[in-house]
Amino acid sequence: MASGNKALIERAVPHLTTCDPRQFWTSGQWMTEAIGGSDVGLSQTVARQENGQWRLYGRKWFTSAIASQMALTLARPKAIRRAARA
């Protein structure tokens, strides 16, 4: 978390780690893709930094908790290539 968006971390993490149900946030996950299912090693969604902001390019096949207060997604930074499968 040291390299992340400090303002976002300060806003979200307390809501994700609290035991108080009045303060707790649910978080959806956008990870599954048609090509690899739930195998995150096959993720093809790419994150590109443009004009100081990250933009995501790709398609997710399934998501959970779409009515949640926030969502997390999986994407590879543009410069990182997909790992070879063993």
PDB file as gemmi writes it, atoms N, CA and C in Angstrom:
CRYST1    1.000    1.000    1.000  90.00  90.00  90.00 P 1                      
ATOM      1  N   MET A   1       0.810  -1.186   0.000  1.00  0.00           N  
ATOM      2  CA  MET A   1       0.000   0.000   0.000  1.00  0.00           C  
ATOM      3  C   MET A   1       0.856   1.253   0.000  1.00  0.00           C  
ATOM      4  N   ALA A   2       2.121   1.117   0.218  1.00  0.00           N  
ATOM      5  CA  ALA A   2       2.993   2.284   0.262  1.00  0.00           C  
ATOM      6  C   ALA A   2       3.080   2.975  -1.096  1.00  0.00           C  
ATOM      7  N   SER A   3       2.875   2.246  -2.184  1.00  0.00           N  
ATOM      8  CA  SER A   3       2.987   2.849  -3.504  1.00  0.00           C  
ATOM      9  C   SER A   3       1.637   3.230  -4.093  1.00  0.00           C  
ATOM     10  N   GLY A   4       0.568   3.057  -3.338  1.00  0.00           N  
ATOM     11  CA  GLY A   4      -0.767   3.329  -3.847  1.00  0.00           C  
ATOM     12  C   GLY A   4      -1.218   4.757  -3.676  1.00  0.00           C  
ATOM     13  N   ASN A   5      -2.459   5.000  -4.001  1.00  0.00           N  
ATOM     14  CA  ASN A   5      -3.089   6.303  -3.886  1.00  0.00           C  
ATOM     15  C   ASN A   5      -3.406   6.550  -2.413  1.00  0.00           C  
ATOM     16  N   LYS A   6      -2.634   7.407  -1.767  1.00  0.00           N  
ATOM     17  CA  LYS A   6      -2.753   7.627  -0.323  1.00  0.00           C  
ATOM     18  C   LYS A   6      -4.158   8.081   0.078  1.00  0.00           C  
ATOM     19  N   ALA A   7      -4.738   9.011  -0.652  1.00  0.00           N  
ATOM     20  CA  ALA A   7      -6.076   9.513  -0.312  1.00  0.00           C  
ATOM     21  C   ALA A   7      -7.121   8.397  -0.399  1.00  0.00           C  
ATOM     22  N   LEU A   8      -7.012   7.560  -1.417  1.00  0.00           N  
ATOM     23  CA  LEU A   8      -7.952   6.451  -1.571  1.00  0.00           C  
ATOM     24  C   LEU A   8      -7.767   5.420  -0.458  1.00  0.00           C  
ATOM     25  N   ILE A   9      -6.529   5.124  -0.132  1.00  0.00           N  
ATOM     26  CA  ILE A   9      -6.236   4.180   0.950  1.00  0.00           C  
ATOM     27  C   ILE A   9      -6.816   4.689   2.271  1.00  0.00           C  
ATOM     28  N   GLU A  10      -6.581   5.960   2.560  1.00  0.00           N  
ATOM     29  CA  GLU A  10      -7.091   6.534   3.812  1.00  0.00           C  
ATOM     30  C   GLU A  10      -8.613   6.540   3.854  1.00  0.00           C  
ATOM     31  N   ARG A  11      -9.248   6.682   2.706  1.00  0.00           N  
ATOM     32  CA  ARG A  11     -10.715   6.694   2.661  1.00  0.00           C  
ATOM     33  C   ARG A  11     -11.308   5.294   2.750  1.00  0.00           C  
ATOM     34  N   ALA A  12     -10.746   4.342   2.003  1.00  0.00           N  
ATOM     35  CA  ALA A  12     -11.375   3.034   1.858  1.00  0.00           C  
ATOM     36  C   ALA A  12     -10.977   2.001   2.911  1.00  0.00           C  
ATOM     37  N   VAL A  13      -9.703   1.892   3.241  1.00  0.00           N  
ATOM     38  CA  VAL A  13      -9.240   0.818   4.125  1.00  0.00           C  
ATOM     39  C   VAL A  13      -9.968   0.784   5.468  1.00  0.00           C  
ATOM     40  N   PRO A  14     -10.198   1.909   6.126  1.00  0.00           N  
ATOM     41  CA  PRO A  14     -10.940   1.840   7.396  1.00  0.00           C  
ATOM     42  C   PRO A  14     -12.342   1.230   7.241  1.00  0.00           C  
ATOM     43  N   HIS A  15     -12.994   1.471   6.112  1.00  0.00           N  
ATOM     44  CA  HIS A  15     -14.324   0.908   5.876  1.00  0.00           C  
ATOM     45  C   HIS A  15     -14.268  -0.595   5.569  1.00  0.00           C  
ATOM     46  N   LEU A  16     -13.165  -1.040   5.016  1.00  0.00           N  
ATOM     47  CA  LEU A  16     -13.018  -2.460   4.670  1.00  0.00           C  
ATOM     48  C   LEU A  16     -12.540  -3.301   5.847  1.00  0.00           C  
ATOM     49  N   THR A  17     -11.967  -2.659   6.856  1.00  0.00           N  
ATOM     50  CA  THR A  17     -11.404  -3.407   7.985  1.00  0.00           C  
ATOM     51  C   THR A  17     -12.167  -3.225   9.291  1.00  0.00           C  
ATOM     52  N   THR A  18     -13.183  -2.375   9.292  1.00  0.00           N  
ATOM     53  CA  THR A  18     -13.938  -2.139  10.516  1.00  0.00           C  
ATOM     54  C   THR A  18     -14.810  -3.334  10.896  1.00  0.00           C  
ATOM     55  N   CYS A  19     -15.083  -3.477  12.166  1.00  0.00           N  
ATOM     56  CA  CYS A  19     -16.026  -4.487  12.659  1.00  0.00           C  
ATOM     57  C   CYS A  19     -17.402  -3.864  12.915  1.00  0.00           C  
ATOM     58  N   ASP A  20     -17.520  -2.570  12.708  1.00  0.00           N  
ATOM     59  CA  ASP A  20     -18.773  -1.851  12.920  1.00  0.00           C  
ATOM     60  C   ASP A  20     -19.636  -1.962  11.657  1.00  0.00           C  
ATOM     61  N   PRO A  21     -20.757  -2.671  11.711  1.00  0.00           N  
ATOM     62  CA  PRO A  21     -21.576  -2.860  10.514  1.00  0.00           C  
ATOM     63  C   PRO A  21     -22.137  -1.558   9.940  1.00  0.00           C  
ATOM     64  N   ARG A  22     -22.200  -0.498  10.737  1.00  0.00           N  
ATOM     65  CA  ARG A  22     -22.686   0.789  10.227  1.00  0.00           C  
ATOM     66  C   ARG A  22     -21.646   1.496   9.381  1.00  0.00           C  
ATOM     67  N   GLN A  23     -20.379   1.137   9.553  1.00  0.00           N  
ATOM     68  CA  GLN A  23     -19.278   1.768   8.828  1.00  0.00           C  
ATOM     69  C   GLN A  23     -18.695   0.886   7.723  1.00  0.00           C  
ATOM     70  N   PHE A  24     -19.042  -0.414   7.758  1.00  0.00           N  
ATOM     71  CA  PHE A  24     -18.435  -1.395   6.856  1.00  0.00           C  
ATOM     72  C   PHE A  24     -18.879  -1.199   5.404  1.00  0.00           C  
ATOM     73  N   TRP A  25     -17.933  -1.336   4.471  1.00  0.00           N  
ATOM     74  CA  TRP A  25     -18.233  -1.314   3.044  1.00  0.00           C  
ATOM     75  C   TRP A  25     -18.077  -2.722   2.478  1.00  0.00           C  
ATOM     76  N   THR A  26     -18.924  -3.037   1.531  1.00  0.00           N  
ATOM     77  CA  THR A  26     -18.774  -4.251   0.737  1.00  0.00           C  
ATOM     78  C   THR A  26     -18.003  -3.873  -0.522  1.00  0.00           C  
ATOM     79  N   SER A  27     -17.158  -4.769  -0.983  1.00  0.00           N  
ATOM     80  CA  SER A  27     -16.388  -4.499  -2.191  1.00  0.00           C  
ATOM     81  C   SER A  27     -16.623  -5.589  -3.217  1.00  0.00           C  
ATOM     82  N   GLY A  28     -17.032  -5.194  -4.406  1.00  0.00           N  
ATOM     83  CA  GLY A  28     -17.163  -6.146  -5.506  1.00  0.00           C  
ATOM     84  C   GLY A  28     -15.790  -6.465  -6.072  1.00  0.00           C  
ATOM     85  N   GLN A  29     -15.706  -7.567  -6.795  1.00  0.00           N  
ATOM     86  CA  GLN A  29     -14.454  -7.956  -7.440  1.00  0.00           C  
ATOM     87  C   GLN A  29     -14.705  -8.183  -8.922  1.00  0.00           C  
ATOM     88  N   TRP A  30     -13.892  -7.549  -9.722  1.00  0.00           N  
ATOM     89  CA  TRP A  30     -13.964  -7.676 -11.181  1.00  0.00           C  
ATOM     90  C   TRP A  30     -12.669  -8.331 -11.646  1.00  0.00           C  
ATOM     91  N   MET A  31     -12.647  -9.652 -11.662  1.00  0.00           N  
ATOM     92  CA  MET A  31     -11.413 -10.356 -12.011  1.00  0.00           C  
ATOM     93  C   MET A  31     -11.594 -11.353 -13.146  1.00  0.00           C  
ATOM     94  N   THR A  32     -12.720 -12.027 -13.200  1.00  0.00           N  
ATOM     95  CA  THR A  32     -12.921 -13.121 -14.145  1.00  0.00           C  
ATOM     96  C   THR A  32     -13.023 -12.621 -15.589  1.00  0.00           C  
ATOM     97  N   GLU A  33     -12.289 -13.274 -16.475  1.00  0.00           N  
ATOM     98  CA  GLU A  33     -12.327 -12.973 -17.901  1.00  0.00           C  
ATOM     99  C   GLU A  33     -12.689 -14.239 -18.667  1.00  0.00           C  
ATOM    100  N   ALA A  34     -13.295 -14.075 -19.830  1.00  0.00           N  
ATOM    101  CA  ALA A  34     -13.762 -15.210 -20.619  1.00  0.00           C  
ATOM    102  C   ALA A  34     -12.618 -16.157 -20.988  1.00  0.00           C  
ATOM    103  N   ILE A  35     -11.455 -15.622 -21.302  1.00  0.00           N  
ATOM    104  CA  ILE A  35     -10.333 -16.457 -21.751  1.00  0.00           C  
ATOM    105  C   ILE A  35      -9.763 -17.340 -20.649  1.00  0.00           C  
ATOM    106  N   GLY A  36      -9.686 -16.827 -19.432  1.00  0.00           N  
ATOM    107  CA  GLY A  36      -9.017 -17.588 -18.388  1.00  0.00           C  
ATOM    108  C   GLY A  36      -9.872 -17.919 -17.186  1.00  0.00           C  
ATOM    109  N   GLY A  37     -11.143 -17.535 -17.231  1.00  0.00           N  
ATOM    110  CA  GLY A  37     -11.994 -17.800 -16.076  1.00  0.00           C  
ATOM    111  C   GLY A  37     -11.447 -17.104 -14.841  1.00  0.00           C  
ATOM    112  N   SER A  38     -11.300 -17.858 -13.776  1.00  0.00           N  
ATOM    113  CA  SER A  38     -10.806 -17.271 -12.539  1.00  0.00           C  
ATOM    114  C   SER A  38      -9.285 -17.426 -12.384  1.00  0.00           C  
ATOM    115  N   ASP A  39      -8.599 -17.872 -13.415  1.00  0.00           N  
ATOM    116  CA  ASP A  39      -7.141 -17.975 -13.389  1.00  0.00           C  
ATOM    117  C   ASP A  39      -6.555 -16.583 -13.627  1.00  0.00           C  
ATOM    118  N   VAL A  40      -6.196 -15.900 -12.558  1.00  0.00           N  
ATOM    119  CA  VAL A  40      -5.729 -14.519 -12.687  1.00  0.00           C  
ATOM    120  C   VAL A  40      -4.434 -14.409 -13.486  1.00  0.00           C  
ATOM    121  N   GLY A  41      -3.709 -15.498 -13.624  1.00  0.00           N  
ATOM    122  CA  GLY A  41      -2.491 -15.494 -14.422  1.00  0.00           C  
ATOM    123  C   GLY A  41      -2.752 -15.316 -15.903  1.00  0.00           C  
ATOM    124  N   LEU A  42      -3.984 -15.560 -16.331  1.00  0.00           N  
ATOM    125  CA  LEU A  42      -4.342 -15.397 -17.739  1.00  0.00           C  
ATOM    126  C   LEU A  42      -5.049 -14.075 -18.015  1.00  0.00           C  
ATOM    127  N   SER A  43      -5.082 -13.200 -17.051  1.00  0.00           N  
ATOM    128  CA  SER A  43      -5.767 -11.913 -17.210  1.00  0.00           C  
ATOM    129  C   SER A  43      -5.191 -11.138 -18.388  1.00  0.00           C  
ATOM    130  N   GLN A  44      -6.077 -10.622 -19.233  1.00  0.00           N  
ATOM    131  CA  GLN A  44      -5.652  -9.837 -20.386  1.00  0.00           C  
ATOM    132  C   GLN A  44      -5.982  -8.353 -20.245  1.00  0.00           C  
ATOM    133  N   THR A  45      -6.740  -7.975 -19.239  1.00  0.00           N  
ATOM    134  CA  THR A  45      -7.067  -6.569 -19.033  1.00  0.00           C  
ATOM    135  C   THR A  45      -5.782  -5.797 -18.726  1.00  0.00           C  
ATOM    136  N   VAL A  46      -5.613  -4.669 -19.396  1.00  0.00           N  
ATOM    137  CA  VAL A  46      -4.401  -3.869 -19.278  1.00  0.00           C  
ATOM    138  C   VAL A  46      -4.720  -2.533 -18.615  1.00  0.00           C  
ATOM    139  N   ALA A  47      -3.816  -2.079 -17.766  1.00  0.00           N  
ATOM    140  CA  ALA A  47      -3.913  -0.751 -17.157  1.00  0.00           C  
ATOM    141  C   ALA A  47      -2.845   0.136 -17.780  1.00  0.00           C  
ATOM    142  N   ARG A  48      -3.264   1.288 -18.279  1.00  0.00           N  
ATOM    143  CA  ARG A  48      -2.326   2.238 -18.874  1.00  0.00           C  
ATOM    144  C   ARG A  48      -2.433   3.561 -18.135  1.00  0.00           C  
ATOM    145  N   GLN A  49      -1.290   4.150 -17.840  1.00  0.00           N  
ATOM    146  CA  GLN A  49      -1.293   5.455 -17.200  1.00  0.00           C  
ATOM    147  C   GLN A  49      -1.324   6.513 -18.296  1.00  0.00           C  
ATOM    148  N   GLU A  50      -2.387   7.316 -18.272  1.00  0.00           N  
ATOM    149  CA  GLU A  50      -2.578   8.355 -19.276  1.00  0.00           C  
ATOM    150  C   GLU A  50      -2.933   9.662 -18.582  1.00  0.00           C  
ATOM    151  N   ASN A  51      -2.175  10.695 -18.866  1.00  0.00           N  
ATOM    152  CA  ASN A  51      -2.423  12.014 -18.272  1.00  0.00           C  
ATOM    153  C   ASN A  51      -2.513  11.954 -16.757  1.00  0.00           C  
ATOM    154  N   GLY A  52      -1.647  11.152 -16.136  1.00  0.00           N  
ATOM    155  CA  GLY A  52      -1.593  11.072 -14.681  1.00  0.00           C  
ATOM    156  C   GLY A  52      -2.671  10.205 -14.041  1.00  0.00           C  
ATOM    157  N   GLN A  53      -3.482   9.522 -14.842  1.00  0.00           N  
ATOM    158  CA  GLN A  53      -4.532   8.651 -14.313  1.00  0.00           C  
ATOM    159  C   GLN A  53      -4.417   7.274 -14.954  1.00  0.00           C  
ATOM    160  N   TRP A  54      -4.858   6.259 -14.202  1.00  0.00           N  
ATOM    161  CA  TRP A  54      -4.861   4.897 -14.747  1.00  0.00           C  
ATOM    162  C   TRP A  54      -6.161   4.650 -15.481  1.00  0.00           C  
ATOM    163  N   ARG A  55      -6.074   4.066 -16.677  1.00  0.00           N  
ATOM    164  CA  ARG A  55      -7.249   3.674 -17.458  1.00  0.00           C  
ATOM    165  C   ARG A  55      -7.155   2.172 -17.716  1.00  0.00           C  
ATOM    166  N   LEU A  56      -8.295   1.514 -17.639  1.00  0.00           N  
ATOM    167  CA  LEU A  56      -8.353   0.067 -17.839  1.00  0.00           C  
ATOM    168  C   LEU A  56      -8.888  -0.250 -19.228  1.00  0.00           C  
ATOM    169  N   TYR A  57      -8.282  -1.253 -19.872  1.00  0.00           N  
ATOM    170  CA  TYR A  57      -8.713  -1.705 -21.188  1.00  0.00           C  
ATOM    171  C   TYR A  57      -8.860  -3.213 -21.152  1.00  0.00           C  
ATOM    172  N   GLY A  58     -10.046  -3.701 -21.405  1.00  0.00           N  
ATOM    173  CA  GLY A  58     -10.307  -5.130 -21.398  1.00  0.00           C  
ATOM    174  C   GLY A  58     -11.762  -5.407 -21.097  1.00  0.00           C  
ATOM    175  N   ARG A  59     -12.089  -6.680 -20.955  1.00  0.00           N  
ATOM    176  CA  ARG A  59     -13.462  -7.092 -20.675  1.00  0.00           C  
ATOM    177  C   ARG A  59     -13.478  -8.100 -19.539  1.00  0.00           C  
ATOM    178  N   LYS A  60     -14.341  -7.874 -18.592  1.00  0.00           N  
ATOM    179  CA  LYS A  60     -14.534  -8.811 -17.496  1.00  0.00           C  
ATOM    180  C   LYS A  60     -15.792  -9.608 -17.781  1.00  0.00           C  
ATOM    181  N   TRP A  61     -15.764 -10.884 -17.443  1.00  0.00           N  
ATOM    182  CA  TRP A  61     -16.850 -11.801 -17.753  1.00  0.00           C  
ATOM    183  C   TRP A  61     -17.859 -11.885 -16.612  1.00  0.00           C  
ATOM    184  N   PHE A  62     -17.406 -11.680 -15.418  1.00  0.00           N  
ATOM    185  CA  PHE A  62     -18.247 -11.844 -14.232  1.00  0.00           C  
ATOM    186  C   PHE A  62     -17.764 -10.893 -13.152  1.00  0.00           C  
ATOM    187  N   THR A  63     -18.685 -10.403 -12.368  1.00  0.00           N  
ATOM    188  CA  THR A  63     -18.319  -9.590 -11.217  1.00  0.00           C  
ATOM    189  C   THR A  63     -19.198  -9.978 -10.038  1.00  0.00           C  
ATOM    190  N   SER A  64     -18.739  -9.680  -8.863  1.00  0.00           N  
ATOM    191  CA  SER A  64     -19.528  -9.949  -7.662  1.00  0.00           C  
ATOM    192  C   SER A  64     -19.904  -8.634  -7.002  1.00  0.00           C  
ATOM    193  N   ALA A  65     -20.972  -8.645  -6.257  1.00  0.00           N  
ATOM    194  CA  ALA A  65     -21.403  -7.507  -5.432  1.00  0.00           C  
ATOM    195  C   ALA A  65     -21.487  -6.207  -6.225  1.00  0.00           C  
ATOM    196  N   ILE A  66     -22.269  -6.211  -7.298  1.00  0.00           N  
ATOM    197  CA  ILE A  66     -22.341  -5.020  -8.151  1.00  0.00           C  
ATOM    198  C   ILE A  66     -22.978  -3.820  -7.464  1.00  0.00           C  
ATOM    199  N   ALA A  67     -23.694  -4.039  -6.378  1.00  0.00           N  
ATOM    200  CA  ALA A  67     -24.317  -2.927  -5.651  1.00  0.00           C  
ATOM    201  C   ALA A  67     -23.480  -2.505  -4.440  1.00  0.00           C  
ATOM    202  N   SER A  68     -22.213  -2.875  -4.431  1.00  0.00           N  
ATOM    203  CA  SER A  68     -21.341  -2.553  -3.292  1.00  0.00           C  
ATOM    204  C   SER A  68     -20.895  -1.092  -3.327  1.00  0.00           C  
ATOM    205  N   GLN A  69     -20.280  -0.662  -2.252  1.00  0.00           N  
ATOM    206  CA  GLN A  69     -19.803   0.714  -2.149  1.00  0.00           C  
ATOM    207  C   GLN A  69     -18.539   0.964  -2.964  1.00  0.00           C  
ATOM    208  N   MET A  70     -17.816  -0.092  -3.270  1.00  0.00           N  
ATOM    209  CA  MET A  70     -16.607   0.044  -4.082  1.00  0.00           C  
ATOM    210  C   MET A  70     -16.352  -1.252  -4.826  1.00  0.00           C  
ATOM    211  N   ALA A  71     -15.424  -1.222  -5.765  1.00  0.00           N  
ATOM    212  CA  ALA A  71     -15.068  -2.422  -6.517  1.00  0.00           C  
ATOM    213  C   ALA A  71     -13.556  -2.463  -6.721  1.00  0.00           C  
ATOM    214  N   LEU A  72     -13.032  -3.662  -6.712  1.00  0.00           N  
ATOM    215  CA  LEU A  72     -11.625  -3.902  -7.013  1.00  0.00           C  
ATOM    216  C   LEU A  72     -11.573  -4.651  -8.334  1.00  0.00           C  
ATOM    217  N   THR A  73     -10.593  -4.336  -9.156  1.00  0.00           N  
ATOM    218  CA  THR A  73     -10.451  -5.059 -10.405  1.00  0.00           C  
ATOM    219  C   THR A  73      -9.005  -5.469 -10.610  1.00  0.00           C  
ATOM    220  N   LEU A  74      -8.811  -6.442 -11.453  1.00  0.00           N  
ATOM    221  CA  LEU A  74      -7.482  -6.956 -11.748  1.00  0.00           C  
ATOM    222  C   LEU A  74      -7.089  -6.516 -13.153  1.00  0.00           C  
ATOM    223  N   ALA A  75      -5.903  -5.921 -13.275  1.00  0.00           N  
ATOM    224  CA  ALA A  75      -5.372  -5.531 -14.578  1.00  0.00           C  
ATOM    225  C   ALA A  75      -3.855  -5.528 -14.502  1.00  0.00           C  
ATOM    226  N   ARG A  76      -3.232  -5.736 -15.636  1.00  0.00           N  
ATOM    227  CA  ARG A  76      -1.771  -5.702 -15.718  1.00  0.00           C  
ATOM    228  C   ARG A  76      -1.320  -4.319 -16.178  1.00  0.00           C  
ATOM    229  N   PRO A  77      -0.300  -3.764 -15.538  1.00  0.00           N  
ATOM    230  CA  PRO A  77       0.271  -2.531 -16.089  1.00  0.00           C  
ATOM    231  C   PRO A  77       0.778  -2.812 -17.501  1.00  0.00           C  
ATOM    232  N   LYS A  78       0.660  -1.872 -18.393  1.00  0.00           N  
ATOM    233  CA  LYS A  78       1.002  -2.053 -19.810  1.00  0.00           C  
ATOM    234  C   LYS A  78       2.377  -2.674 -20.008  1.00  0.00           C  
ATOM    235  N   ALA A  79       3.362  -2.306 -19.210  1.00  0.00           N  
ATOM    236  CA  ALA A  79       4.735  -2.765 -19.407  1.00  0.00           C  
ATOM    237  C   ALA A  79       4.954  -4.208 -18.938  1.00  0.00           C  
ATOM    238  N   ILE A  80       4.030  -4.785 -18.189  1.00  0.00           N  
ATOM    239  CA  ILE A  80       4.210  -6.132 -17.656  1.00  0.00           C  
ATOM    240  C   ILE A  80       3.592  -7.152 -18.609  1.00  0.00           C  
ATOM    241  N   ARG A  81       4.373  -8.113 -19.023  1.00  0.00           N  
ATOM    242  CA  ARG A  81       3.860  -9.157 -19.898  1.00  0.00           C  
ATOM    243  C   ARG A  81       3.289 -10.306 -19.089  1.00  0.00           C  
ATOM    244  N   ARG A  82       2.392 -11.026 -19.701  1.00  0.00           N  
ATOM    245  CA  ARG A  82       1.799 -12.182 -19.044  1.00  0.00           C  
ATOM    246  C   ARG A  82       2.867 -13.255 -18.839  1.00  0.00           C  
ATOM    247  N   ALA A  83       2.859 -13.861 -17.669  1.00  0.00           N  
ATOM    248  CA  ALA A  83       3.833 -14.908 -17.338  1.00  0.00           C  
ATOM    249  C   ALA A  83       3.561 -16.164 -18.168  1.00  0.00           C  
ATOM    250  N   ALA A  84       4.606 -16.859 -18.514  1.00  0.00           N  
ATOM    251  CA  ALA A  84       4.463 -18.130 -19.226  1.00  0.00           C  
ATOM    252  C   ALA A  84       3.909 -19.176 -18.277  1.00  0.00           C  
ATOM    253  N   ARG A  85       3.076 -20.043 -18.784  1.00  0.00           N  
ATOM    254  CA  ARG A  85       2.487 -21.109 -17.966  1.00  0.00           C  
ATOM    255  C   ARG A  85       3.433 -22.292 -17.897  1.00  0.00           C  
ATOM    256  N   ALA A  86       3.503 -22.886 -16.740  1.00  0.00           N  
ATOM    257  CA  ALA A  86       4.372 -24.063 -16.544  1.00  0.00           C  
ATOM    258  C   ALA A  86       3.700 -25.307 -17.046  1.00  0.00           C  
TER     259      ALA A  86                                                      
END                                                                             
